[in-house]
């Protein structure tokens, strides 16, 4: 329940530094979201390899 005039409390596992970092980043555009949707719709590969940090 959201009370009028009050913002809901944010529940997250991000650190304060991470929250700060993401607040300062540019917002995701509709085109970027659609591009990712198209990519994932046609993706037929290994997500572990795709998202691994090497």
HELIX and SHEET records of a PDB file:
HELIX    1   1 UNK A   16  UNK A   24  1                                   9    
HELIX    2   2 UNK A   30  UNK A   42  1                                  13    
HELIX    3   3 UNK A   47  UNK A   51  1                                   5    
END                                                                             
